[in-house]
Amino acid sequence: MADTDDLKESTSFHPEIPQQSAAFFLKGANALGWGMQNRLSRIFSPASGRTVMLAIDHGYFLGTTTGLERIDLTILPLVPYADSLMLTRGILRTVIPPTTPASIVLRVSGGSSILKELSNEEIAVDIEDSLRLNVCALAVQVFVGGEFERQSIINMTRMVDLGLRYGLPTLGVTAVGKDMARDARYFRLATRICAELGAQYVKTYYVEQGFDTVCASCPVPIVMAGGKKIPELDALTMAWRAVQEGAAGVDMGRNIFQSEAPVAMIQAVRAVVHENQTPQQAFALYRTLQRQARG
C-alpha cells in the first residue's frame, strides 16, 4: 500500500498554459487512432515526414530473383539503413532478426505466380498473424484496369476494415500489368481509388510528366516504387524528383539490392529522401562509400 504520510499538496497545474494538441505530421492522418498514427510514425520519420522503405517481397510471385537469392547475406547488411522493410511473413520469420529496428510492412495479398495472371490475387495472410508479427502496415496489391480489378480492390477494402479494427494501416500498392498505361492520368486514377476506399498510404510508380499532379490529387501520402534496375545516378535522380514533386519517400528494391554497392546505395537514397541532397551530391556520397568499402 502506498505511503501517504508525507504526501505533498500538488501545485504544478500551470492553468495559464493550455494543453497542446499538435496535428499529426502525415498528410490525411489526423483522424486516425493513436495506434495507427504510432505505427505510421515508425514507417515515416517525424523529422522529415518521409520514409526509405526497402522492398524485398518480390519472391511472393517471382521466386528467387537476382539479389534475393540469399537474403541473409545480401539484405541484412542493408537493414540498419532502412526505415521500413516491405516483405512476406515467410522471410520475416525465417531470416529477419526480431531485434531489427526497422518497421515492418507486411505483404498480405498473393495467390498467383509470374506464370499466371498476376491480378488474380486474394488475401493471403490472416490479420491475427499480422498482429502476432507486430507489423506496422499491411500491403495489398491493387490492379486498376487488370482482369481481376474488382477482386483486388475488394481485397484492399477488406484489409482496410480489419486494419481499422486493430489499428493497422493499409498500404495500397498500384500494380501495372503488361497492358496497362504508365502515365499520370492512370496513376491519378489508381492512387485516388486506393485513398478513396480507405488506404492510409499508397505506393505507386514515378512518371516524368505530371507526377506532381498524382501526389497533389491523392489525399494520403504517396511512396514512390523503385521499379526495374536503372543506373545509380538515374535512380537517385528519380527519387529526388519524386520527393521534390510531393512523394513522402520511396520504396526501392532492385535499385538498391541489385546495385554494385548496395550498402552505399541505400545510404545515398537516404541522403536524397531525408536530407534533400541533390542527385549529384548523393551520387558522390555513393561513390565515396563504394571506394571505402573496397578499401
C-alpha positions in Angstrom: 0.0 0.0 0.0 1.3 3.5 -0.9 2.8 5.6 1.9 0.6 8.7 2.3 2.1 10.2 5.4 4.3 12.8 3.6 2.0 13.4 0.6 2.6 16.9 -0.6 0.0 19.2 -2.0 0.1 19.4 -5.8 1.0 22.8 -7.1 2.3 22.4 -10.7 -1.0 22.9 -12.5 0.0 25.8 -14.8 -3.5 26.9 -15.6 -2.0 29.7 -17.7 -0.6 27.2 -20.2 -3.2 25.5 -22.4 -2.6 21.8 -23.1 -1.3 21.4 -26.7 -2.9 19.1 -29.2 -0.5 19.0 -32.2 -1.6 18.0 -35.6 -0.2 14.7 -36.8 2.7 15.2 -39.3 1.4 13.0 -42.1 -1.0 14.1 -44.8 -4.5 12.9 -44.3 -3.8 11.1 -41.0 -5.2 13.5 -38.3 -8.4 11.5 -37.9 -6.6 8.2 -37.3 -6.4 6.5 -33.9 -3.3 6.7 -31.7 -2.1 3.2 -32.5 -2.3 3.7 -36.2 -0.6 7.0 -36.0 2.1 5.5 -33.9 2.7 2.7 -36.4 2.8 5.3 -39.3 5.4 7.3 -37.3 7.6 4.2 -37.2 7.4 4.0 -41.1 7.7 7.7 -41.8 10.3 9.8 -40.0 8.6 12.5 -37.9 11.6 14.8 -38.6 11.5 14.7 -42.4 7.9 13.4 -42.9 9.4 10.8 -45.3 10.5 7.2 -45.5 13.0 4.9 -47.1 11.3 1.6 -47.4 13.3 -1.4 -48.7 11.2 -3.7 -50.8 12.2 -7.3 -50.7 8.9 -9.0 -51.3 9.5 -9.9 -54.9 9.7 -13.7 -54.2 6.0 -13.9 -53.4 5.3 -14.1 -57.2 8.8 -14.3 -58.8 10.5 -16.8 -56.6 14.3 -16.2 -56.4 15.5 -13.1 -58.2 18.9 -11.5 -58.6 20.0 -10.1 -55.3 17.5 -12.0 -53.2 18.9 -15.5 -53.6 20.3 -15.3 -50.0 18.5 -12.6 -48.1 20.6 -13.4 -45.0 23.7 -12.4 -46.9 22.6 -9.6 -49.2 19.8 -7.9 -47.4 20.6 -8.0 -43.7 23.6 -5.6 -44.2 21.1 -3.1 -45.6 18.5 -3.2 -42.8 20.2 -0.7 -40.5 19.7 2.0 -43.2 16.1 1.3 -43.9 13.2 3.0 -42.1 11.0 0.1 -43.1 11.1 -3.4 -44.7 8.4 -4.5 -47.1 8.4 -8.3 -47.2 6.5 -11.5 -46.7 5.9 -13.3 -43.4 7.9 -16.3 -44.6 11.1 -14.2 -45.0 10.3 -12.2 -41.8 10.1 -15.3 -39.7 13.0 -17.2 -41.2 15.6 -14.6 -41.9 15.0 -11.2 -40.3 16.2 -10.9 -36.6 13.4 -9.9 -34.2 15.8 -7.3 -32.8 15.7 -5.3 -36.1 14.9 -1.6 -35.5 13.2 -1.3 -38.9 9.5 -1.2 -39.0 7.7 -4.0 -41.0 5.3 -3.6 -43.8 3.8 -7.0 -44.5 2.8 -8.2 -47.9 -0.7 -9.7 -47.3 -2.0 -10.3 -50.8 -1.0 -13.1 -53.2 -2.1 -16.2 -55.0 -0.6 -16.1 -58.5 2.9 -16.6 -59.8 4.6 -14.9 -62.7 3.4 -17.9 -64.8 -0.2 -16.9 -64.4 -2.5 -13.8 -64.4 -0.9 -11.7 -61.6 -4.1 -9.8 -60.9 -5.8 -12.9 -59.7 -4.9 -12.4 -56.0 -6.6 -13.0 -52.7 -5.8 -12.0 -49.1 -3.1 -14.4 -48.2 -2.4 -13.5 -44.5 -4.8 -13.6 -41.6 -5.0 -10.3 -39.6 -4.2 -12.2 -36.4 -0.9 -13.3 -37.8 -0.1 -9.7 -38.7 -0.7 -8.8 -35.1 1.5 -11.6 -33.9 4.3 -10.3 -36.1 3.9 -6.8 -34.7 3.9 -5.3 -38.1 3.3 -1.6 -38.8 1.3 -1.8 -42.1 -0.4 -4.3 -44.4 0.5 -4.1 -48.1 -2.2 -5.1 -50.7 -1.7 -5.1 -54.5 -4.4 -3.3 -56.4 -4.8 -3.9 -60.2 -6.8 -1.0 -61.5 -7.5 -1.9 -65.1 -6.4 -5.5 -64.7 -8.5 -8.6 -65.4 -9.3 -9.1 -61.7 -9.5 -5.4 -60.9 -12.7 -5.7 -58.7 -11.3 -8.6 -56.7 -8.1 -6.8 -55.9 -9.9 -3.7 -54.8 -12.2 -5.7 -52.6 -9.0 -7.4 -51.1 -7.7 -3.9 -50.2 -11.0 -2.7 -48.7 -11.3 -5.9 -46.5 -7.8 -5.2 -45.1 -8.7 -1.5 -44.5 -11.7 -2.6 -42.5 -9.6 -5.2 -40.5 -6.8 -2.7 -40.1 -9.1 0.0 -38.7 -10.4 -2.6 -36.2 -6.9 -3.3 -34.9 -5.0 -0.1 -35.6 -3.0 -1.4 -38.5 -2.5 0.9 -41.6 -3.1 -0.4 -45.1 -0.8 0.3 -47.9 -2.5 0.2 -51.3 0.1 -0.8 -54.0 -0.8 0.2 -57.5 0.2 -2.6 -59.9 0.9 -2.1 -63.5 0.4 -5.1 -65.7 1.8 -5.7 -69.2 -1.1 -3.9 -71.0 -1.7 -1.1 -68.5 -0.8 2.6 -69.1 2.1 4.2 -67.3 1.1 7.8 -67.3 -0.1 10.4 -64.8 -3.7 10.0 -65.8 -3.6 6.3 -65.0 -1.8 6.8 -61.7 -4.1 9.6 -60.6 -7.0 7.2 -61.1 -5.3 4.2 -59.3 -4.0 6.2 -56.3 -7.2 8.1 -55.8 -9.2 4.9 -55.8 -6.9 3.4 -53.2 -7.2 6.5 -51.0 -11.0 7.0 -51.5 -11.5 3.4 -50.3 -9.5 3.9 -47.2 -5.8 3.1 -47.7 -3.8 5.1 -45.3 -0.9 5.5 -47.8 -0.3 4.4 -51.4 2.7 3.1 -53.3 2.9 4.0 -57.0 5.4 4.5 -59.8 7.1 7.7 -60.9 6.3 9.3 -64.2 8.3 12.2 -65.6 5.2 14.1 -66.8 2.6 15.0 -64.2 3.8 13.1 -61.1 3.2 16.3 -59.0 -0.5 16.1 -60.0 -0.6 12.4 -58.9 0.7 13.4 -55.4 -1.4 16.5 -55.2 -4.7 14.8 -56.0 -4.1 11.9 -53.6 -5.3 12.8 -50.1 -2.9 10.4 -48.3 0.9 10.1 -48.6 2.4 8.6 -51.8 5.5 6.5 -51.7 7.4 6.0 -54.9 8.0 2.5 -56.2 11.6 1.9 -57.4 10.7 -0.3 -60.3 13.3 -2.0 -62.5 17.0 -1.6 -62.1 18.5 1.5 -63.7 21.9 3.2 -63.3 22.6 4.5 -59.8 22.6 8.2 -60.8 19.3 7.8 -62.7 17.7 6.0 -59.7 18.8 8.8 -57.3 17.5 11.4 -59.8 14.2 9.6 -60.0 14.0 9.5 -56.1 14.9 13.2 -55.9 12.3 14.3 -58.4 9.7 12.2 -56.7 10.1 13.7 -53.3 10.5 17.2 -54.7 7.2 16.7 -56.5 5.3 15.6 -53.4 6.1 12.0 -52.6 6.6 11.1 -49.0 9.5 8.8 -49.7 10.5 5.8 -51.7 10.1 2.0 -51.6 13.1 0.8 -53.5 14.2 -2.8 -54.1 16.1 -3.7 -57.2 17.7 -0.3 -57.5 19.3 -0.9 -54.1 20.0 -4.6 -53.7 21.0 -5.0 -57.4 23.4 -2.1 -57.2 27.1 -2.6 -57.5 27.4 -1.3 -53.9 24.0 -1.9 -52.2 25.1 -0.5 -48.7 26.4 2.6 -50.3 23.3 3.0 -52.5 20.8 2.8 -49.7 22.7 5.5 -47.8 22.7 7.7 -50.9 19.0 7.2 -51.2 18.6 8.2 -47.6 20.5 11.4 -48.3 18.1 12.3 -51.1 15.0 11.4 -49.2 15.8 12.7 -45.7 18.4 15.3 -46.3 17.2 16.8 -49.6 20.6 16.2 -51.2 20.7 16.6 -54.9 21.2 13.5 -57.1 24.8 14.7 -57.8 25.6 15.1 -54.1 24.1 11.7 -53.3 25.9 10.0 -56.2 29.2 11.5 -54.9 28.4 10.0 -51.5 27.6 6.7 -53.1 31.0 6.7 -54.9 32.9 7.6 -51.7 31.2 4.9 -49.7 31.8 2.4 -52.5 35.5 3.2 -52.5 35.7 3.0 -48.8 34.1 -0.4 -48.8 36.6 -1.7 -51.3 39.4 -0.5 -49.1 
